[in-house]
């Protein structure tokens, strides 16, 4: 597999250059090579040969990133586990992915019911970065996203998916080299983390991470200025938080800035662009199922940029991707007609992990220009303009993007109803005064105390899925189709 060999070559060619800056400490590629080799030797000693999916606790340290490389050299997949998520959620992921072994650099393991390799306490071994032979359809990682029934669903990404993504990403023009200093701001359970660490490592660049105990947006600002970062991949919510400080931010060293994961509003981007006077800025789009990002739009500093309701265009297909907009009957929409964005190509996942029912509803074959082609239904409403750019309209279902994470609103409703015992609850994506998305919850009831409800939800859901506002209504309004009128419910949060 060429991708893994390229990782090996990049490490071996840059042993004396910095690979990571983590917690105010630099680690060079030699340190990375040694740590990878130590972990790999332990994998050989500990793992059953048939184990393919390995749990990885998502700490911010060199051992965690080295664990990813070690697993890939062995042709195995990593499944990230965040100990700050509810225990029941992590246990569900472990069971679904059939995880028997977990790599963990924590001082105290959180998963005592699994075999654990303590990656911080391993003996030194001879450096060995030669990968075993692995086919392109082998899985590189599995990310578990929010599920409508309260059960997370796994998205496996193969080495072929990842190889084709890297090829397409490089065509966007980041031109990363061994002198670059690259931001990695993402939690490892979020797929944007993969491009943020992998693309720099393949070019011998240095990756700058964000400690979990820091205020993310302010720390990013400090990193960019103090360490003169040159490459920054971000979610739009970060610049919304930074907006009050734009007058203080001047980062002329940033030359490539990519946004993805949420809707990007032109007004804040236009202001942000002045903080990065020399940067090429790209707005990208892509569900986890299509390997990180698959469309892109270049921000233009001197000409009008395309928007819909203030949201930047998501642009055109990247290499290896084919996107079409379909109506409710799976017929291709005409220019400027809104429908569901469906995506095909070499970056599309082979399907949800052991979930045939969800696969049947999310993936389909369609005769496209005389060829039977497999597509993924994104659940995003878009339209294509006359020049071939896609404009984002919103969700066609009840999903939202919160801090870059895709959230099924139905999952929040599921757990809320379980606690409320026969009372109805509707989750709504709302926009705060910083233009960031939060969760509102509307309960069909007279007003009640909600402290215990929120405490219960914190045991079932990650922090970004916890409602920040709760409203009460005696009876839900219905639309002409006799369905709950969510727009009217949403209006409750803006009175």
N, C-alpha and C positions, 0 to 999 in steps of 0.2 A: 504494500500500500504506500504510494508515493508520499502522501501527506505525513505519515509517521516517519518515513525516512527523511523528509525535509525538516521535521522537528529535530531529529537526531543530528543532522548536518548543521543546523543553526546553532545548537548548543555547543557542539564540538568545535565550531569555527569561531566562537566568541567567548571562550572560557574566562578571559580576564576582563570582559566588559560586564557592566551591571545588568542583571536580569530583572530584579525586583527592588522596589523601595517600599518596605512594609514596616509600619510602626517606627519611623525615623531610623531605620537600619537598611543599608544596602546589602544585597546578596548578588554576587556575580554569577555568571553562567557555570563557573566551576563549582560553586556552592550548590547550584541547582542540580548539576550533574551528579554530585556526590549524594545529595538527598534523594534524588530519583533512584539511584542505584541501591541505596540502603533499603528504601521502601520496596523496590522491586524484588530484592533478595528475600525480604520478609514475606512477600506475596507468594514466592516460590515455596517457602517453608510452610506456609499456613493454609493457603487456599486449596480446596479441592479442585482438580483440573476441570471439572464440569461447571464450576461456578462462573457465570458470565456477567451478572449484574452485582456490582459492589457498592455498598453504601459509603458515602463520603460526608463527614460532618464539615459544614461550611465555615471553618474558622478563617481568620485573616492572618495567615502565616505561610512561610515558605513550604512547610510540610504539606499543607493542603494543596497548593498548586503542583508541587512535585508529585503528589499522589495521583493527580490526573494524568500526568505524563507517564508515570510508572504503569498505570493501568492500561493506557493506550499501547505502550510498548509490548504489553502482554496480550493485546487484542481484546481487552475487557472493557465494559462500559461502567461509567460512574453514575451513581444516582445521588444527587445532593440532598442532604438532610440538615435542616436548620433547627437547632435545639431551642430556638425562641418560638417556634411554631408549637401548637398544642401537641402533647404527647400522643393523643389518639390519632391525630392526622399523620404524624410520622410513622406510627405503628401501621396504619393503613397502607402507606407507601411501601414500607418494608415488606408487608405481606403480599401486596400486589406484585411487586417486582421480584419476589422470591429471593430476598436478600438474606444471605447467611453470614456474611462477613462485612464489617464496617471498618473503614480507615478513619482514625480519630486522633487529632493532636491535642485534644482537651486535657486538662489536668485531671478531670474526673469524667469518666464516660457516662453518657446519658442513656446508653442502650445496652444495659447489662444482660439483656436476654438474647443478644447476638454475640457471636465471636468477634472480638475487637482487636485490631492491630494498633497499638500505640505508636504513632509515627514519629513521635519526638524521642523515643527511647529505643533506638535501634543501633546495633553495632555497625561500625564502618566496614565497608566491603570494597572490593575493586570496582571501579567505575565500569558500568556495562549499559550502553545505550543502544545496542543492536536490537531492533525490533524482531519479534517473531513474525512469521508469515501470517497475514490476515487478509480476508477477502473484503471487498468494498461494501458488501451488504452486512458486515458485522456492525453491531451497534456501538457507537462512541459514547453516548450518554442518553439517559431518560429523564425528562423533566415532567413533573406532575403538576398539572394545572387544575384550576377550580372545576368542580363537576356539579351538574344540575341536581343530582340526587344526594348531595352531601358527601359524595365519594370522589376524591381527586382522580383525574384520568391521566394516564401516562403517555407521553409523546416521545417515542424513540427516534433518535437521529443517527443515521448510519455514517460510516466513514466516507462513503460516496457522497451522501448529502453534504457533509462538511467540506469535503474536497471541492465540490462544485460551488459551494458558497464562497470559500476563500478565493477561488478564481474570479467569481463575479464581484466580490468586494474589492479586489485589487484593481478591477477595471474602473472603479469610481475615482481612482486617482490619489489615494492617500500616499502612495510611494514611500512607505515606511522603510527606514534604514536603521543601521546599528547606532546611529547618533540620536535617534528620536527618544523622547520621553513621553510616555503614553498613559493617559488616565484610565483607571479601572475602578469605576464607582459602583458597580453592581453586586448585589448579593448573588451567590453562585447558583441559587435556585431559579434565577432569571436568565433567560437565554442570551440577553445582551452581554452578559459577562463573558461568554465564550469568545466573541470577536474581540472583546477588550483585552483579554490576555493572550489569545492565540495568534492574532495577526501581528502583534509586536514580537512575540517569541520566535515566530517563523523568520523574522528579519533581524534578529539579534538586538532588538531595541530593549529599553527598560520600562517596566510596568510599575506604575505608582498606584497603590491601593488606598482604600479609605478604612481606617480603623472603625470597628463597630461601635465603640464608645464615644465617637466624635459626632458633632452636629454636621451632617453630611454636606449641606450646601456651603457652610462657612469654611469647612476643611478643604473642599474643592477649590474655592477661591484662593486660599492660602497656597495650596499645591501649585496651582497654575501660575501664580505670580512668583512665589519664592523659589520654585524649582524650574521655572521657565519651560513648562510643558509645551510640547509641540503638536500632540495629537489628543483630541478630546472627543470621546463618544459619550453621549448624554441622553437623558430623558428630558422632555420639555419642562416638567415641573421644577427641575432644578433652577432654571433661569427665572421662573416665576418667583421663586423664593429669593433669588439674588437681585431681582429687579430694584429694590430700594437702594442697592449699593452700586448700581451701574456706573455712577459718576466717579466711583473710587477704583473701578476695575479697568486695568489697561494691560492687555496680554498680547503684545505684538509678536511673541514667539509662536503662538498657536497658528499653525498653517493649515490644519484640517480639522473640522468640527462637524460631527455627524449627530443628528437627532433621530430617535426612533422610540417606539413604545407607547406613545400617546399622541393625541392631536397637537400639532404645533401651530400656534397662532402667530400671524405675520406681525402684528403690532409689537409684541414683545421681542420677536426675533430681530426685527429691524433695529430696535434699540440695542439689543445684545450685540449685533454685528459691529457696532461702533467700538465695543470693548475689545474686539478681535480684528483689528484693521487689516491684517494680512492673511486672514483665514479664508479658505474655501469652505463654504457651509452647505451641507447636504441634509435634506429632510428625507428620511427613509421609512419604509413600511414593511411589515412582515409578521404574520402570526408565527408562534412557536412551531406549528406544523409545517412551515415552509422554510425552516432553518434560518432563523434570526431575522433577516430582511431580504426582500425580493423585488422591491421597486424603489426608485429614488428620484428626487427632484433637486436640482441645484439652485440655491438661493442666488438671486441676481442683485448686486448692490446698486446698479445704476438704472435698471429697467423695472417695469411693473412685474410683480410676481403673481402667479395664479393662486387664487384662494376661493373657497366656498364658505360662506358664513364666517369669514375671518380666518379659516383654517387653511394652512398651506397645502398646496397640491402634494399628493404622494408620488406624482411623476409617472415614470414609465418602467416597464419591466427591466430588471437587470439581466445580465447574461444567464442563460439556463432556465429562464422563467417565462411562462406564457399565462397572461391574465385576461379574463373576459368578464363582462358584466351580463348576468342573466336575469330574466324576469321570473315570475312565479311558476311559469311553465317550462323553465329551462331553455327558453329561446333567447338568443343574444339580443341585448338591448341596442337600440339605435343610438347615435351620437346624442349626448346630453340627457339621455333617459336613465333614471336611477333604477338600479337593481342590485343584486347581490354579487359581490366580487368573488370570482372563483379562480383558483390558481392551479396550474399544472407545471411540470418541469422536474429537473433532476434534484431540486432541493426539497421536494415534498416528501414528508415522512412516509414510510411504508404502511403506516396505520397505527391507531391507538393500541397500546399494550394490552393484549388479551381482552379486547373489548369489541367483539364482533357487532354488537347492536349499534354502538356509536360509530363504528367504521361504516356501517351500511348507510347511516343517515348523513355522514359527513363527506364521504368520498363516492364518486360516481364516474362512469365512463360516458363520453359524449363524442359523437362523430364530429370532428372539427377539421374542416378543410380536407375532407376525404380520409382522415386518419382517426382511428379509435384512440381517444386520449383520456387519461385519468385526471380528474380535477378534484380539488379540495374546496368545500364550501366554507368561506371565511366567516360568514355571519356579519360582514361589513357591507353597509349600503354605500355604493359609489356610483359615479357616472364617468364616462369617458368623453372628453371634449374633441372638437374637430381636428386638433393637432396631435391627438394620441395620448394626452396626459390624463391620468385618473384623478378625480376629485373626491375626497372623503366626505360623506354625508352623516354617517352615524352607524349605530348598530341596528341590524335588522331583528335581532333577538334581544334578550335581556342581559347582555354582557356589558362590562365597562372596563376601562383601563384605570387602575389606581396605582400611582407611583410606578408606572411602567408594567405592573403585573396585570394580567388579564383576569378578571373576576366574573364569575357567573353570579348574577344577582339572585338567581334562583337558589343557590347554595346558602346564601345568607337567609333567605326566606325559609328554607327548609329547617335550619337550625333554630330560627326564631320561633317558628310554629311549633316545633317540638317542645320548646320550653313553655310557650304560651298556652298550650293545651286547648285546641279547638278555635282559638282566636286567629283571625287572618292577619298576615303581615306582608307588606309589599316593600321591597328594597328599590330605591331610586338612586341613580347616579346624579349628583348635584354638583354645581360648580361654585367654589368659594370665591371670595373677593381677590384672590391671587390667580384666578383662572385655573386652579388645580381641581381635580375631581375627587369628591368625597362620597360617602354613602349616607343617604337618608333612609329612614325606616318609617313607614306609615302603618300604624296598627288600627284595625277596625274595632274600636272600643272607646269607651269613655277614658279619660285621662287616668293614668296609674303610675305607680313608682316603677322605674325601669333599671334601677341600680343592679338588682340581682339578675335581670335579663342580660345586661351588658357583661356582668361577671361570668355568666354562663357562656356567652358567645366567645369570650376570650379563651375558654377552655376548648373550643371547637374550631376557631378560625384564626388565621394570622392577623396581626395587628392592623394591616391595611384594609381588612375586610370588616372591621368593627364600625357600626354606624356612629357618625359624629353628631347627628341630629335625629330626634324621634318626634313624630307628630301623631296625633290621634284624630280619628274621624268616625262618626257613627255608622256611616254607610258609604261604601266605595261608589264613586260615580262610574257609570258605564258609557261606552261609546256606542255608535250605531250598530256595531257587530255584537253588542251585548258582552263585550269584554271590558275589563277594568280599564278606565281611561287614565293611563299613567301620566299623560301630559297634565291633566288636572291635578293629580296627586303631586306632581313635581312643582306645580305652582304654589303649593302650600309652603314650600321652603323659601319662597322669594317674596312673601308678603311682608 
